[in-house]
């Protein structure tokens, strides 16, 4: 009986050792995942956080923590303060990603936050001091946004909220996205305050923080020439221009956009060592 008992104990000990050996790589993987930066995604005008769903799914699957910030779309300064508050609550490095008007927001929000290690501009504005979103979009010919806007909605403070006319939404904003999806996007679009896109920007963070750019070559909101100009001016670490892609390139081409974000995350981590 003693021999049987000893054999059982020996077998149990062997199994325990084997189980421990099997779980060691999982512990290592968890440590590796925790060292990755948090990705904060900031949507732009006429969109909302679900516009990032394809990108978010890929980043999460690859082990990144993702936060889809609900950009207020009220003013550059105020929206940047909101995003800055999110960043300040994150322990560890951050990659800030902005789409469209969201680029103006992250350019300001990153200032004073040393944990922001990289900026990714997705069909986004990267304004310099004193520049406005509306001014940059008209710096080069090609934007047809003005004629696609619906009747402005008056605000109590005398300002105006701007929407894209739902009948013109797909052609203007998301021509390479399936029709059924664009109908939902048009219905759920969040308005931008006219004051936000006419507000002059302050000192941009892209002058001090490495930046990456991706945009569509068929963008009807911000002309391709304007996007290329801003990328070059910001000394973009890598610029990806996708043929045939619309303004919502993160929705229509999530693989390419998430790939560039991960490149920014990895290269920023190397630079920090």
C-alpha positions in Angstrom: 0.0 0.0 0.0 2.9 2.4 0.9 4.4 1.8 -2.6 1.1 2.6 -4.3 0.8 5.8 -2.2 4.4 6.8 -3.1 3.7 6.1 -6.8 0.6 8.3 -6.7 2.5 11.1 -5.1 5.3 10.8 -7.6 2.8 10.9 -10.5 1.0 13.9 -9.1 4.3 15.8 -8.6 5.4 15.0 -12.1 2.1 16.3 -13.5 2.4 19.5 -11.4 5.9 20.1 -12.8 4.7 19.5 -16.3 1.8 21.9 -15.9 4.1 24.6 -14.5 6.4 24.2 -17.5 3.4 24.6 -19.8 2.2 27.8 -18.2 5.6 29.5 -18.1 5.4 30.8 -21.7 1.9 32.2 -20.9 3.4 34.2 -18.1 6.1 35.5 -20.4 3.5 36.4 -23.0 1.5 38.4 -20.4 4.7 40.3 -19.4 5.3 41.1 -23.0 1.8 42.3 -23.6 1.9 44.6 -20.6 4.9 46.4 -22.0 3.0 47.4 -25.1 1.7 51.0 -25.3 -1.9 51.8 -25.0 -3.5 53.0 -28.2 -5.9 55.9 -27.9 -8.1 56.4 -31.0 -9.6 59.8 -31.5 -12.4 60.0 -34.1 -13.1 63.2 -36.2 -16.1 65.1 -37.3 -19.1 63.3 -38.8 -18.0 60.0 -37.2 -17.9 58.3 -33.8 -15.8 55.7 -32.0 -17.3 52.7 -33.9 -15.6 54.0 -37.1 -12.4 52.4 -35.6 -14.0 49.0 -35.0 -12.0 47.1 -37.6 -8.7 48.7 -36.4 -9.5 48.2 -32.7 -10.3 44.5 -33.3 -6.9 43.9 -35.0 -5.0 45.8 -32.3 -6.7 44.0 -29.4 -6.1 40.7 -31.1 -2.4 41.6 -31.3 -2.2 42.3 -27.5 -2.7 46.1 -27.4 -5.0 47.9 -25.0 -7.2 50.2 -27.0 -9.3 53.2 -25.9 -11.8 54.7 -28.3 -12.1 58.3 -27.0 -15.5 60.0 -27.5 -14.2 63.2 -29.0 -16.6 66.0 -28.0 -16.2 67.9 -31.3 -16.8 71.3 -29.6 -13.4 73.1 -29.8 -9.8 72.2 -30.5 -8.7 73.4 -27.0 -11.6 71.8 -25.1 -11.5 68.6 -27.0 -7.7 68.4 -26.6 -8.1 68.9 -22.8 -10.6 66.0 -22.7 -8.2 63.6 -24.6 -5.3 64.9 -22.4 -7.3 63.8 -19.4 -7.6 60.3 -20.7 -3.9 60.2 -21.4 -3.0 61.4 -18.0 -5.0 58.5 -16.5 -2.9 55.9 -18.4 0.1 54.3 -16.7 2.8 53.7 -19.3 3.4 54.7 -22.9 0.7 55.9 -25.2 0.3 56.2 -29.0 -2.3 58.8 -29.9 -4.1 58.2 -33.2 -6.4 60.9 -34.7 -8.7 60.8 -37.7 -9.6 64.0 -39.7 -10.3 66.8 -37.2 -9.1 64.4 -34.5 -5.6 65.1 -35.8 -5.9 68.7 -34.7 -7.0 67.4 -31.3 -4.1 64.9 -30.7 -1.6 67.5 -31.9 -2.6 69.6 -28.9 -3.5 66.9 -26.4 0.0 65.3 -26.5 1.6 68.5 -25.3 2.7 68.1 -21.7 2.1 64.4 -21.6 5.5 62.7 -21.6 4.0 59.3 -21.9 2.8 60.0 -25.5 5.5 58.4 -27.6 4.0 58.6 -31.0 1.3 60.3 -33.1 -0.5 58.6 -36.0 -2.5 60.8 -38.3 -5.2 59.0 -40.2 -6.6 61.1 -43.1 -6.0 63.8 -40.5 -5.1 67.4 -40.0 -1.7 68.2 -38.6 -2.0 72.0 -38.1 0.8 74.4 -37.3 0.4 77.4 -35.0 -2.5 79.6 -36.1 -3.8 77.2 -38.7 -7.4 75.9 -38.8 -8.9 72.7 -40.1 -11.1 74.6 -42.6 -8.1 76.6 -43.8 -5.9 73.5 -44.4 -8.7 71.7 -46.3 -8.9 74.6 -48.7 -5.2 75.2 -49.0 -5.2 72.9 -52.0 -8.1 72.3 -54.5 -10.2 69.2 -54.3 -12.4 69.3 -51.2 -16.1 69.0 -51.9 -17.2 68.9 -48.2 -18.9 72.4 -48.2 -21.5 71.4 -50.8 -22.2 68.1 -49.0 -23.2 69.7 -45.7 -26.8 69.7 -44.5 -28.5 72.8 -43.1 -26.6 73.9 -40.0 -28.2 73.3 -36.6 -28.3 76.4 -34.5 -26.9 76.2 -31.0 -28.1 78.1 -27.8 -24.8 80.0 -27.7 -25.3 81.3 -31.2 -22.9 78.8 -32.8 -23.8 76.1 -35.3 -23.5 72.3 -35.5 -22.5 70.8 -38.9 -23.6 67.5 -40.3 -23.1 65.9 -43.7 -26.4 65.5 -45.7 -27.3 61.9 -45.3 -28.1 61.6 -49.1 -24.6 62.8 -49.9 -22.8 61.0 -47.1 -21.5 57.9 -48.9 -20.2 59.7 -52.0 -18.5 62.5 -49.9 -17.3 60.6 -46.9 -17.1 56.8 -47.4 -17.4 55.9 -51.1 -15.4 52.7 -50.6 -17.6 51.4 -47.7 -20.6 49.1 -48.4 -23.9 51.0 -48.9 -25.7 49.4 -46.0 -22.9 50.3 -43.6 -22.7 53.9 -44.8 -26.4 54.3 -44.2 -25.8 53.4 -40.5 -22.7 55.7 -40.4 -24.8 58.6 -41.9 -27.5 58.1 -39.3 -25.1 57.9 -36.4 -22.7 60.7 -37.5 -21.8 63.1 -34.7 -21.8 66.8 -35.6 -18.9 69.1 -35.3 -19.3 72.6 -34.0 -18.5 75.1 -36.7 -16.3 76.9 -34.1 -14.1 73.9 -33.8 -13.0 73.7 -37.4 -12.4 77.5 -37.6 -10.4 77.6 -34.3 -6.7 78.4 -34.7 -4.4 75.7 -33.4 -1.7 76.2 -30.8 1.8 74.8 -30.7 1.7 71.3 -32.4 3.1 68.2 -30.7 4.3 66.8 -34.0 7.2 69.1 -33.9 8.6 67.1 -30.9 7.0 63.7 -31.1 7.5 61.2 -34.0 4.6 61.0 -36.3 3.2 58.6 -38.9 0.6 59.3 -41.6 -1.9 57.2 -43.6 -4.6 58.5 -45.9 -6.7 57.7 -48.9 -5.8 59.0 -52.4 -9.6 59.5 -53.1 -10.3 61.6 -50.0 -13.0 64.2 -50.8 -12.9 65.9 -47.4 -9.2 66.8 -47.2 -7.4 66.9 -50.6 -4.6 64.4 -51.1 -2.2 67.3 -51.8 -3.0 68.8 -48.4 -2.5 65.5 -46.6 0.9 64.9 -48.3 1.9 68.5 -47.5 1.2 68.0 -43.8 2.9 64.6 -43.7 6.1 66.0 -45.2 6.1 69.1 -43.0 5.8 66.9 -39.9 8.7 64.8 -41.0 6.5 61.7 -41.1 8.4 58.6 -40.1 6.4 56.7 -42.7 3.6 57.8 -45.0 1.1 55.3 -46.5 -1.2 56.6 -49.3 -3.9 54.1 -50.3 -5.2 54.2 -53.8 -8.9 54.5 -54.1 -9.5 54.9 -50.4 -12.0 57.5 -49.0 -11.8 59.8 -46.1 -12.7 57.0 -43.7 -9.7 54.9 -44.6 -9.7 53.3 -41.1 -13.1 51.9 -41.8 -12.5 50.7 -45.4 -8.8 49.6 -44.9 -8.4 48.6 -41.2 -5.6 46.2 -41.9 -3.3 48.9 -43.4 -4.2 51.4 -40.8 -3.7 49.0 -37.8 -0.4 47.9 -39.4 0.9 51.4 -39.4 -0.2 52.0 -35.8 1.6 48.9 -34.7 4.7 50.1 -36.6 4.5 53.4 -34.7 4.1 51.5 -31.4 7.1 49.2 -32.1 9.4 51.9 -33.4 8.5 54.3 -30.5 9.4 51.5 -28.1 12.8 50.9 -29.7 13.5 54.7 -29.6 12.7 54.8 -25.9 15.3 52.1 -25.0 
